[in-house]
Amino acid sequence: MKPHWTRLARCGLPFAFAVALAGCRQEPPAAAGSDVAPAPPLVSVPVNPPRRLTDFALLDHHGAPFGRARLEGAWHLMFFGFTRCPDICPPTLAQLGAVQRAIKANEAAPPRVIFVTVDPDYDTPETMALYLANFRLDADGVTGERPQLEALALQLGIYHRAETNPPQDAPPAHDHGAHSQGAAVTIDHSGQVLLIDPAARLTAILPQPLDPKALADLLPELMSNGARPPAAPNGDIDPAPLRPRAIPAAPAGQRP
């Protein structure tokens, strides 16, 4: 089991209160014979005030430029992961596709999914395109230069850590992140989904585990209530970076 601070960091949420609510809340078991019902699963955590993204220069899965302007004018669900992820990424993308289909069935426009890689050395545009073709969802894969990807992850509070050549007896990851073990690389990363509004602002955090039915009911309401976001005061203000920060790969045979 990783230290408590590590598990908090892996939640990757912008504010300490949101961390406590969205990623790290653990409900105690109800006492035997108690009439108190357990708290319902947390579906979303609002970000208030919304946090506007600074610009970035990346590529989509077709090789076309992808920056903040591509997020403006429509709602999006952003999720960070990688194509070799064996656990949290495939079910999350499948669930987001189910959410989109359910919203369409109610004759509403669903948010488009933005799948951002944390493994740009492997996830080229071509690799992202082949990977996304396995899922029934409207999505853009996003990759590019590592500094640009890390800057985007940093301002959104997304945790990720790569380890090269981990020891064979390294314990598996727990709790809120994703963990991929192979011959040469291990990547831990935050698992939450981020709701981005038409002004390219982070407006809500959707923690794991996702509830597709609840999200299909909730997202149209969130998008309707936020359809006319107020103008940001004093123009385009670059926000300070969020924590936790990206952690570089550890030396071979060592764990940070």
C-alpha positions as CSV (number, residue, x, y, z in Angstrom):
1,M,0.0,0.0,0.0
2,K,1.3,3.4,-0.9
3,P,1.6,6.2,1.7
4,H,-1.5,8.3,2.3
5,W,0.0,11.4,0.7
6,T,0.7,9.4,-2.5
7,R,-2.9,8.1,-2.7
8,L,-4.1,11.7,-2.2
9,A,-1.8,12.9,-5.0
10,R,-3.0,10.3,-7.4
11,C,-6.5,11.7,-7.2
12,G,-5.3,14.7,-9.1
13,L,-8.0,17.1,-8.1
14,P,-7.6,20.9,-8.2
15,F,-8.7,21.7,-4.7
16,A,-8.1,20.0,-1.4
17,F,-11.8,19.9,-0.7
18,A,-12.5,18.4,-4.0
19,V,-9.8,15.8,-3.4
20,A,-11.5,14.8,-0.2
21,L,-14.9,14.5,-1.8
22,A,-14.2,13.1,-5.3
23,G,-11.3,10.8,-5.1
24,C,-10.4,9.9,-1.6
25,R,-13.7,9.7,0.2
26,Q,-14.2,6.3,1.8
27,E,-17.6,5.6,3.5
28,P,-17.4,3.6,6.7
29,P,-19.5,0.5,6.8
30,A,-22.9,0.9,8.3
31,A,-23.3,-0.6,11.8
32,A,-25.2,-3.9,12.0
33,G,-28.9,-3.2,12.4
34,S,-28.5,0.5,11.5
35,D,-31.3,2.2,9.7
36,V,-28.9,4.8,8.2
37,A,-28.5,4.2,4.4
38,P,-25.0,4.5,3.0
39,A,-24.2,7.7,1.1
40,P,-24.9,7.4,-2.6
41,P,-21.9,7.3,-5.0
42,L,-20.4,10.7,-5.8
43,V,-21.2,11.5,-9.5
44,S,-19.6,14.9,-9.9
45,V,-17.7,17.6,-8.1
46,P,-18.2,21.2,-9.3
47,V,-15.2,23.4,-9.9
48,N,-16.3,26.9,-8.7
49,P,-15.3,29.2,-10.1
50,P,-14.5,27.3,-13.4
51,R,-10.9,27.1,-14.3
52,R,-10.0,28.4,-17.8
53,L,-7.3,26.4,-19.6
54,T,-4.2,28.2,-20.9
55,D,-3.3,27.4,-24.5
56,F,-1.4,24.4,-25.6
57,A,-0.1,22.9,-28.8
58,L,-0.7,19.2,-29.4
59,L,-1.9,16.9,-32.2
60,D,-5.2,14.9,-32.6
61,H,-5.3,11.3,-33.8
62,H,-5.4,12.5,-37.4
63,G,-2.2,14.5,-37.0
64,A,-4.1,17.9,-37.0
65,P,-3.2,20.6,-34.5
66,F,-5.1,20.5,-31.3
67,G,-5.1,23.4,-28.9
68,R,-7.5,25.3,-26.6
69,A,-9.4,26.6,-29.6
70,R,-10.5,23.0,-30.4
71,L,-12.3,22.9,-27.1
72,E,-14.1,26.2,-27.5
73,G,-17.8,26.3,-28.6
74,A,-18.8,22.9,-27.4
75,W,-18.8,20.7,-24.3
76,H,-16.1,18.0,-23.8
77,L,-15.2,15.2,-21.5
78,M,-11.4,14.9,-21.0
79,F,-9.7,11.8,-19.8
80,F,-6.0,11.1,-19.4
81,G,-4.6,7.6,-20.1
82,F,-2.6,5.6,-22.6
83,T,-3.2,2.9,-25.2
84,R,-1.3,0.2,-23.3
85,C,-3.2,0.8,-20.1
86,P,-4.6,-2.6,-19.1
87,D,-7.2,-1.7,-16.5
88,I,-8.9,1.7,-16.0
89,C,-8.7,3.1,-19.6
90,P,-10.6,0.6,-21.6
91,P,-13.7,0.4,-19.3
92,T,-13.7,4.2,-18.8
93,L,-13.8,4.8,-22.6
94,A,-16.5,2.2,-23.0
95,Q,-18.5,3.8,-20.3
96,L,-18.2,7.2,-21.8
97,G,-19.4,5.8,-25.1
98,A,-22.4,4.4,-23.3
99,V,-23.1,7.8,-21.8
100,Q,-22.9,9.5,-25.2
101,R,-25.4,6.9,-26.7
102,A,-27.8,7.4,-23.8
103,I,-27.8,11.2,-24.1
104,K,-28.3,10.9,-27.9
105,A,-31.3,8.5,-27.3
106,N,-32.9,11.4,-25.3
107,E,-32.4,13.6,-28.4
108,A,-29.7,15.7,-26.7
109,A,-26.2,16.5,-27.9
110,P,-23.6,14.6,-25.8
111,P,-20.1,16.0,-25.0
112,R,-17.3,14.8,-27.2
113,V,-14.6,12.7,-25.4
114,I,-11.0,13.9,-25.5
115,F,-8.5,11.1,-24.7
116,V,-5.1,12.6,-23.8
117,T,-2.2,10.3,-23.6
118,V,0.4,10.2,-20.8
119,D,2.6,8.0,-22.9
120,P,3.5,10.2,-25.9
121,D,6.7,8.2,-26.8
122,Y,4.5,5.2,-27.7
123,D,1.1,6.8,-28.5
124,T,1.6,8.4,-31.9
125,P,-1.4,9.8,-33.7
126,E,-1.6,6.6,-35.7
127,T,-1.5,4.5,-32.5
128,M,-4.2,6.6,-31.0
129,A,-6.4,6.3,-34.1
130,L,-6.1,2.5,-34.1
131,Y,-6.9,2.3,-30.4
132,L,-10.0,4.6,-30.4
133,A,-11.4,2.5,-33.3
134,N,-12.0,-0.3,-30.8
135,F,-14.6,1.8,-29.0
136,R,-18.1,3.1,-29.8
137,L,-17.7,6.7,-29.0
138,D,-17.2,10.1,-30.5
139,A,-13.7,11.0,-29.5
140,D,-10.4,12.7,-30.3
141,G,-7.1,11.2,-29.3
142,V,-4.5,13.8,-28.3
143,T,-0.8,13.3,-28.2
144,G,2.3,15.4,-28.9
145,E,5.5,16.7,-27.3
146,R,5.9,15.6,-23.7
147,P,6.4,19.2,-22.3
148,Q,3.1,20.3,-23.8
149,L,1.3,17.3,-22.5
150,E,2.8,17.7,-19.0
151,A,1.8,21.3,-19.0
152,L,-1.8,20.5,-19.8
153,A,-1.9,17.8,-17.2
154,L,-0.3,20.1,-14.6
155,Q,-2.9,22.9,-15.0
156,L,-5.7,20.3,-14.6
157,G,-4.2,18.7,-11.6
158,I,-3.7,15.3,-13.3
159,Y,-1.1,13.1,-11.7
160,H,1.0,10.7,-13.7
161,R,4.3,8.9,-13.1
162,A,6.4,6.7,-15.3
163,E,8.9,4.1,-14.0
164,T,11.3,2.4,-16.3
165,N,12.5,-1.2,-15.6
166,P,10.6,-1.6,-12.3
167,P,11.5,-4.5,-10.0
168,Q,9.6,-7.7,-10.6
169,D,8.3,-7.8,-7.1
170,A,6.9,-4.2,-7.2
171,P,3.5,-4.1,-5.5
172,P,0.5,-3.2,-7.8
173,A,-1.1,0.2,-7.7
174,H,-4.2,0.7,-5.5
175,D,-7.1,3.1,-5.1
176,H,-7.6,5.8,-7.7
177,G,-5.0,5.5,-10.4
178,A,-4.2,3.2,-13.2
179,H,-1.2,0.9,-13.2
180,S,0.4,-0.8,-16.2
181,Q,3.2,-3.3,-15.7
182,G,5.2,-4.6,-18.6
183,A,8.8,-5.5,-19.3
184,A,10.1,-2.0,-19.5
185,V,7.5,0.6,-18.3
186,T,5.0,1.2,-15.5
187,I,2.7,4.3,-15.6
188,D,0.4,5.4,-12.8
189,H,-2.1,8.1,-13.7
190,S,-5.2,9.8,-12.4
191,G,-8.5,8.2,-13.4
192,Q,-11.1,11.0,-13.1
193,V,-12.9,12.5,-16.1
194,L,-13.0,16.3,-16.5
195,L,-16.0,18.2,-17.9
196,I,-14.8,21.2,-20.0
197,D,-17.3,23.9,-21.0
198,P,-17.6,25.8,-24.3
199,A,-15.3,28.5,-22.9
200,A,-12.5,25.9,-22.5
201,R,-12.9,25.9,-18.7
202,L,-12.8,23.0,-16.3
203,T,-16.3,23.1,-14.7
204,A,-16.7,19.7,-13.0
205,I,-14.7,16.6,-12.1
206,L,-16.3,13.1,-12.5
207,P,-14.6,10.7,-10.1
208,Q,-14.2,7.0,-10.5
209,P,-16.0,4.7,-10.5
210,L,-18.2,6.2,-13.2
211,D,-22.0,5.6,-13.2
212,P,-23.0,5.8,-16.9
213,K,-26.7,6.0,-16.1
214,A,-26.4,8.7,-13.5
215,L,-24.0,10.7,-15.8
216,A,-26.4,10.4,-18.8
217,D,-29.0,12.0,-16.6
218,L,-26.7,14.6,-15.0
219,L,-24.6,15.9,-17.9
220,P,-27.4,17.4,-19.9
221,E,-28.5,19.3,-16.8
222,L,-24.9,20.5,-16.1
223,M,-24.5,21.6,-19.7
224,S,-27.9,23.4,-19.7
225,N,-27.1,25.3,-16.5
226,G,-23.7,26.3,-17.8
227,A,-24.6,27.0,-21.4
228,R,-23.9,30.8,-20.9
229,P,-20.8,31.0,-18.8
230,P,-20.0,34.5,-17.5
231,A,-17.0,36.3,-19.1
232,A,-13.8,36.0,-17.2
233,P,-12.8,39.2,-15.4
234,N,-9.7,41.1,-16.5
235,G,-9.3,39.1,-19.7
236,D,-7.4,35.9,-20.1
237,I,-5.6,35.3,-16.9
238,D,-3.1,32.4,-16.8
239,P,-3.9,30.3,-13.7
240,A,-1.2,29.1,-11.4
241,P,-0.2,25.5,-11.8
242,L,-2.1,23.0,-9.8
243,R,-0.6,20.2,-7.7
244,P,0.2,17.4,-7.8
245,R,3.0,17.8,-10.4
246,A,4.2,15.2,-12.9
247,I,6.9,13.0,-11.6
248,P,9.7,11.9,-14.0
249,A,10.7,8.3,-14.5
250,A,12.7,6.8,-11.6
251,P,16.1,5.2,-12.2
252,A,16.1,1.6,-13.1
253,G,15.5,-0.7,-10.2
254,Q,14.4,2.1,-7.8
255,R,11.1,3.4,-6.7
256,P,10.6,7.0,-5.7
